[in-house]
Amino acid sequence: MKKGRAYRAPQPLDPRLLASFEQIQDLYLAWIPGVTRLPAKALEAAEPRARTGKNRVAAFFSGGVDSFYTLMKRREEITDLVFVHGFDIRLEDEKLYRETLAMIERIARETGKNLIRLETNIRPVLDSYIGWDYGHGPSLAATAYLLSDQFDKVYIPSSQDYTHLFAFGSHPLLDPLWSLSDLDIVNDGAEARRIRKVEAIARHQIVLDTLRVCWMNPDSAYNCCRCEKCHRTMIALKVAGALDKCRTFPEPLRNENIRALKIVATNTRSFMTESMREAERRGLEPAFIKAMGDALKGQTKPQRFVNNMRRAISQPRRAMAKIRRKIGL
């Protein structure tokens, strides 16, 4: 779709996946500028594979909030955790990989799950086409296909909630479309907002001992305590009353650092707003609440323009009128 070339699969496709082919393309055409539709006539359907009752259910697991939420919510059903080196940890970062693997091995032992470890170089390949934001969902699905002879179902922990959906490679609308005749791929956890997920998982000591959310990882840090994602997780943990008990954030949460956060992405804004409202509801210290409010107000003019344009997509008349007023039309 990105190259605009006709594609012919090397072999017939599973009929359930083929039936979803047009809808998968519909989503990507709506989300990514410059992609083109592939003709379905170039693809052939294979015979559907029979369900054989494998009685095993997997969940992708990175050690973060979303994957822990799915694990704890479906602890009785899930039999295996799938950890892929090369998705959110660079292949060359052996130090962070070894530390993370040790933590995930502990999680698997203490929750009674089998651990499947995989390694892939797919991320740098996709970075030259559609990028990881849009490519990670199909990469998860491709990994599930690799394991399809072992499992009846594979859970992809949702990084979104139904109140704040946005275009992304893993999405409640998209993930199930990758399912096969004998394999259900399920986006899980979109019913819960981030603060509710943190509250739910923070009741478990294994979470407080091992939680990993950082995607910057300077100097192979497990959690750097400086990036936006570390900060929003620390904020949610504080609101839930669990930050002081969590052992994987070695630096204190400071109001001046919260205030200095650059909030550009729509989902980050929704996470921060949700945490601030919950902190107000719980009567937490005013300085902490004010720091979040200052961060939400502290956008530069270009950042405000970007957010106004994003809102224009979903609320065109109201948002475009606001933009015209801003630029004097």
N, C-alpha and C positions, 0 to 999 in steps of 0.2 A: 504493500500500500504506500509506503514512504517513497519507494523508488519509482512508482507508477508503472511497473512492468507486470505483464501477465505472469501468473504463477501456476505451475503444474506440480501437484504433489507427487512424490516418487512412488506412492502406493495409494490405493483407495483409503478413504477416511472413514472413521467410525460414523455410522448414520446419525447418532445423536449429536455429535459434534458438527457434522455437515448441516443438520437441520438448524443449527444456531449460527451458521456461517454469516448469513446476511445481517442478523441482529448484532453480532460482534462488530461487523464493519460499520453498521449504523452508528454505534457508540463512538468508535474511533474517528469516523468522519465528522461527528459533531464536536469532538474534543480537540483534534489535532489539525491545525492548518496545513494545507499542502499535501494531504494524503489523497489517494484515489481508490475507487472501489475496484476490487478484483472480480472478474466474471466467475460466477458459481459453476458455469458449464464446464470449466476446466477441471473440475473435481468430481471424483467418482465415489460412490458409497460402497463400503465393505459390508460383509455380513456382520450383523450385530453379535458381539461376544456375550455369551450367556453368563448370568450371574451365578457364581458357584458357591456362595456362602463362605467367603474367606474369614468372616468373623473378626476382622481387624480394622481398626479405625485410627488414622493418623492425624496429627495436627502439626503444621509448621510451627517451629519454636525458635525464638531468638533470645528469650530472656527478658523481653520488654513488657510493658503494661498490657498491650493487646493480646499477646500470646499467653501471658500468665492468666488473663481473664478467661480466655477460652479453655485453658487447661483446668483451672479450678471449677469453672462452670460445668464442664463435661468430663470431670475426672473419672466417673464410673464408666463412661463410654469409650474414652480414648485409650488405646493400647500402646501407641507408639508416638514418639516425638521425632520430628525431622529437622535437623539443624544443618544448614547449608553454608559452608565457608565460601566466600566470594560474593554473597549477596550484600550484607551490610558491613562485613569486615573484609578489607582488601586482602587479596591472596598473599601479598608480600608482607603483611603485618602478622608475622608468626607469633610475636609476643602477646598481642591482644587475643589472637585466636586460641593460643594455649590456655590463657587465663579464663577466657569465656567457655571453652570446652570443659575445663575442670568444673566450673560452676554448673554448666548444663548437665554434665554427668552426675553431679550431686543431686540436682533437681530430679532427674530421671530415677535415680535410686530411691530417693525419699518419697516420690509419688508412685513408685512401682511401675514405671513405664520403660519400655524398650526404647533405646536411642539409636536412631539411624543418622550417620554422619555422611555428608556428601561434600564434594568440592566442585566448583565450576568457574569457568572464565567468561561466562555469558555477559556479565555486566559491562566490561569494557567494549565488547562487541556491540551491544545495544546502544551504548553511549554515542556511537557514531551514526545511529539511525534515529530512533525516537526518544532516546534518553531513558534513564532508569525510572523516572516518575511514571511514565506510561508503559515501560517495559517490564516492570517487576512482577505484575500480575500474570502475564503470559509465561514468565519465567517460572513462577510457582506452579502454574498449570503443567508446564513441560516437565518439571520435576515430578509432579504427581503421576504423569504418564509413565515415567521411568519406573515407578513403584506400583503401577496399576495391577500387576499380577499378584500383589500381596494384600491389597486393601479394597474394602467395599466403599469406603468414604474417606475423603481427606478434607480437613478443615483449614481454611485460610482465615486467620484472625483479622477481623475488620479494623482498619485504621480510621474509619469514619463512623459517625452515628447518623441515624435517619434524619435528625434535625439539621445537620450540617453536611450534606452530601456535596461533593465537588468532583470535577473530572480528574480521574486518577487511574493508574494501571490496575490496581486492585479495588474493586467497587462492588457493592451488593447487586447491582444490575449485571455486571460483567462476569464476575467469578463463576457463577453457576453455569454460564453458557459454555464453559470449557469442559463440562462433564461428558463422560463416555457412557456407552451402553451398560457397562459393568462397573462404573466408577462415578460416584457422586462427589463433585467438588463444591464445597459449601462455604460461603462467606459468613463468618460467625461473629456475633457481638455488636452489631450495629444498633441494637435496641438500647444500648447503654451509652450515656455520655461519658467523657473521659473522667470526670470527677467521680462518677459512680463506679467506674471500673477500678480506679485507684482505691476507693473506699472498700470495695469488695475484696481485692487481692491483698490489701494491707493487713488483713486479719490473719494472714498466714506467715509464720516466722521464716519459712524458706524463701518467701518473696522478699522480706526485709533484709535477708542475708545475701541475696544474689541479684536483685533487680538491676538490669542494664538497659539504658535507653539512649546513650550518647551516640551521635552520628558524626561528630567531628573527630573525636579520639586523638587529640594532640599528644605526641609522645606515647602513643599506644595506651592512653588512659582508658580505664574501664568506663568511668563516668567523669568527664572533665569538670563538671560543676560550673562551667562558664558559657556553654552554648545555649541557644534558645530552648532546645528540647530538654536539656538537663534542667534548666530553670523552670520551665512549665511543669515538669514532673515534680521537682522539689516543692514548688508552690502547691500543687495538688496534694502532695503528701503532707505538707504542713496544714492545709485546710482539713484534711482527714485526720489530723492528730497523730501522724505516724512518722514524720520526718526525723525526729530525734531517735527513733528506733531503727531507722533504715541505715545499714552499715556500708552501703555502696556509694554514698555521697560524702566524701571526706571533708569537703569545704562547707562552711556555714552559708545559709541563705541570707543575703544582705539586701536590705531595702534599696540601697543605692544601685545595686546591680539589677534589681527588678526594674527600677525606674529607667535605667539606661537601655533596656531591651528595645531592639528595633522590630516592631511588629508590622510586618508587611503582608504575609500570607493570611488569607481569609480564615483558614482553619486555626491558625495561631491566635488570631483575634477572638474567635469563638471560644477557644480553650481558656484564654485569659479572662474574658468576660464572665464565663461560667464560674471560674474559680473565685473571682472577685465577689460575685453575687452570693455564692455559697459562704464565703468568709464573712460577708455582711450578715447573712442569716444566722450564722453561728456566733456572732458577736466577737470576732477576733480583733486583735489590736488595730486601732485606727491607722497607725503609721504603715502597717503592712497593706491594708486595703488601699490607702492613698497611693502607695508606690505602684500598685497595679493600675489604679486609675490614671496616674501620671504616664505610665508606659502606654496605655491605650490612647491617651490624648497626644502623645509626643511624636506623632508622625511628621515627617517633613512634607512640604507641599507636593513634591513628586510622588511620595508614597500615598498621600491622600488622593491624588489624581488617579493613580493606578487602582485604588480600591473603588473610587467612584466609577471607573470604567468597568470594573468587574461587576459591580451592582447593576450597571446599565444593561448588561447581557440578560439578567433575570428580571429587572424592573425598568424597562427601557424608557417609558415616558417620564416617570418621576425622576429617575437618575439623570437622564439627558437634560431635563429642565434645570436641574441643579448644576450640571457642568456648564450649560450655556450661561447661567447667571455668574458663575465663577470667572469665565473668560470674557464676559461682557458682550455676549451676542443677544 
